[in-house]
Every structure is written in structure tokens, then in C-alpha cells.
Amino acid sequence: MSSVKNKDQTFVAGTYARFPVEFASGVGSYLYDDEGKEYIDMGSGIGVTAFGISDPDWKEAVIGQINKLQHVSNLYYTAPCAILAEKLCAATGMKKVFFGNSGAEANECAIKVARKYAQDKKGKEYQTIVTLKNSFHGRTITTLAATGQDVFHTKFLPLTEGFVYAEANNLSSVKSAVEGNKVAAVMVECVQGEGGVIPLEEDFVKGVYDLCRKEDILFIADEVQTGNGRTGKVYAYMHYGVQPDIVSTAKGLGGGLPIGACILGEKTKDVLQPGDHGSTFGGNPVSCAGAITVIDRLTEDFLNEVAKKSEYVFKSLQGADGITDVTGKGLMIGFKPVKGAKEVVMGCLKRGVVCLTAKDKVRLLPALNIPFCDLEKAMTIILDECKVSEV
């Protein structure tokens, strides 16, 4: 056992079942372990390194900001924070942004804003947030409560109250939840990533959105994993023709540094006032400088290229030997292998391809700018590992 692995197992809390690899460096869509072995990265740090490892534009912006100013707190103005907020609002049609450090923080902020909005407007009893079964919204006590999967709840009771769960792609279930509770908001992931990379149906999303408008309930889009170009649109809700009141995002936004954003629309832009919320590291100038380079490159032409890569991967997987149930959007793709997801992921890792899992599926989240040649090379190995037919 290497000294790093030994120290990790001795001193780091045992919350992760790590793969037996120590990564030491990388560039673009390639990672290198401590022995110099090369891997094609089809996971991008769970959708974080949106433009790959050591991306030149991102690196230049981050290092440049480090050389100027790494932190001053939110008691003062900094340019990267303001510029990034402006760009996020321009990209979404939203109005204001609260910055935190993670997707869970972004969702916590979304929940707080929704409850304050509803209680200010309708009364203190309007506290309930409707989320969907099979959803995942974070690992804090409150975002665990928002997560519609019992498996995440049992060890940490009691959770924060005020959440009810409706069936995904079942509008009647959502209507029943709204009719039976004093509801402040409905929160959805347009693609349920941790739940198995399952997209919501367009009619369902539009139906929930129309219901929210009719009942003056806020519509929250959790774009932590789906956002920032991952599905072939800047944000996944844009596939559905709806305009959320709140958008939460993180992961790919930072390009590799911690950042979360809660983006507020017309109804919610002024809900938070001084003292209502805060984050010591939120809007950090270094993280924001890196995020600006991500948002700036999510142009229509670039996203069209993401869509072409997505089409190639879907065509490669659909009907392939040993593969069933291919789902997802853009470069957020899941498939169920006959052999079992963990077996396939381990087999790919041994052959130099890094993949992820989501429940019983293999999950693919490559860098958005992965070259076609690297994508093809990785898919050849993935498809080969999934084969079950005898030659």
C-alpha cells in the first residue's frame, strides 16, 4: 500500500469507498495515476471539470486571480463575483444570484428563499416543499430531507420537517401533494442524476410548471449536476420551455473549484435582505474567476458540439451487446449493463477508462470538450467491457 493510501485510510474519515487508484496529475480528458498509467476521464470528477483537467483558460483566470486577491469576505465588493452574477443572469433571464460553496448550499438557499417568499406573501403555515421520489438534493440534514429516497434518510433521523414527495412523471401525484399541504414550492431535477440518470417527461415538467403558476407556488430547478452545458443546453430546464423562479447550480460551474449558485427570478430576487442569509466563502474571487471562463464558453456553437457527442454516445450504446435501458440528456448518460454496473466500471478502470455509477447503471459524465477521438477510444473499451455474447 502506498504511503498516500495508508495515510488516507488512517486519517481521513471513512465516508468513501474509494477505487484502488491514486491520481497524481492530468490534462484535458486524461488522468495519470501515481505509477504513470494513463486513463481517459469519462466522469469529470462527477461532472465538475467541465472543460477537462488543467484547462488553459480556466487555469490562467484562476492563477491570475490568486496573484491579485484570494479572499476578502462578503463584507466588500469584488469584481469576479459581480461579473459572474451578471453573466448567470444574462444566460438565464433571471435577476440576482446568491453564491455559496456547493450544490447542497445552493439548494439550502433555494429552500430558505421559497419559504420566506411564501410565508411573507401567504402566511407562516406555507412551509412545505414538494420534491420528487428518486430525487437527490444534497447531504445536509435539510437537503437530505428534500431528497426523495428513503435510503438516504434512515441513519440521520430526525430530518428537517416540511417536505413531501410526489411521483416523478405523475402530475396527479404532484397535484395531490399541493392540494393536501400548504406548499411554498415544488423542486425538481429535470434529469434525476443520482437516481439513475432519468430525464423527466416534457409534459410532466410543463404540467408542474403550469400548476405552480396557477397556485402561486415557486418552481425550483435543481441544476446542480444538469447545469452549465451538461445536457446540451446552458441549463436543463431550457429543454422544457419553462422559466423557473429559482435555479440552483454548482459542480461544472466552478470547473474544479468549489462554488454553488442560487439564481433568483423576478418573484424571488428581493426576498433575501441583509442578515437573512450568508456564506463566508460564497462568491470567492478565485472560484468566481474560474467559473466565468466556464460560462463564457457555453455558446450555441459549443453546445451544438455537445449535442453531437451526445448523439454519438447514445447511438453507440443503444442496442449494444450487454446493454439495456440507456437514459439521460446531453453528456449526462446512464445505461444498465447485464453484467452489473460495478463490474463494468472496475473492468473499464483496469483498462484505463474512468466511469461512474448511479444505482444499477453506469454513468458517463465526460468533459464537455472531450475530443471525439478520445470519446471514441473510451466508448470502444466501455462497449467491450459490457459484452456478454461469446465470440
LINTA-V549767 format. One line per field, one symbol per residue. phi: phi as a letter, one per 20 degrees, with the letter a starting at -180 (. if undefined). psi: psi as a letter, one per 30 degrees, with the letter a starting at -180 (. if undefined). burial: I if it has 24 or more other ideal C-beta (glycine too) atoms within 12 Angstrom, else O. A space follows every 50 residues. Layout:
phi: ???
psi: ???
burial: ???
This chain:
phi: .ffffffgfedegeecefffcdedaabmdddcefdnfeceedclmmmeef dnelggfffffffgfgfeaeacnefcecfgffffggfffffdmedbcddc dafffffgfgffffffgfffedpffecfdecdfmebcpdfgffffffecg geefecfeegfoccddffmcfffffffffebeeeaddcdfcfffepldff ffffffffffffffeldfdddedgeeemngencgcffffdmccfebcdba kfgempdfaccdedegfdfdfedgnfbaagefmgfffffffgffffeeeg fffffgffffgfffffefnfgncclecpbldcccbeeffoffffffffff encecccblededdcfgfdgfgfffffffgfgfffefcffe
psi: kleeeeeefefkkhfkiklhkjkfllkbgklkafggkkkkjgfhhhgeie gakhkeeeeeeeeeeefekfkflgflkkeeeeeeeeeeeeffgaelkkkb fleeeeeeeeeeeeeeeeeeeflffifkkklkkglkglgleefeefkhjf ffeefgkklklgklklkkgjeeeeeeeefgljkelkklkfjjdfgghjkl keeeeeeeeeeeeeghkkjkjjhefflhfegflekfffffhljlfkkklb cfefgflkklkjkkaeeffgeklkffllkefkgkeeeeeeeefeeffile eefeeeeeeeeeeeeeekglkgkliklakbhjkkkjkefkeeeeeeeeef ghkjllljbglkkkilkfgkkeeeeeeeeeeeeeffkfkk.
burial: OOOOOOOOOOOOOOOOOOOOIIIOOIOIIIIIIOOOOIIIIIIIIIIIII IIIIIOIIIOIIOOIOOOOOOOOIOOOIOIIOIIIOIIOOIIOIIIIIII IIIIIIIIIIIIIIIIIIOOOOOOOIIIIIIIIIIIIIIIOIIIIIIIIO OIOOOOOOOIOIIIIIIIIOIOIIIOIIOOIIIIIIIIIIIIIIIIIIII OOOIIIIIIOIIOOIOIIIIIIIIIIIIIIIIIIIIIIIIOIIIIIIIII IIIIIIIIIIIIIIIOIIOOIIOOOOIOIOIIIIIIIIIIIIIIIIIIOO OIIOIIIOIIOIIIOIIOOIOIIOIIIIIIIIIIIIIOIOIOOIIOIIIO IIIIIIIIIIIIIIIIIIIIOOOIIOIIIOIIIIIIOOOOO
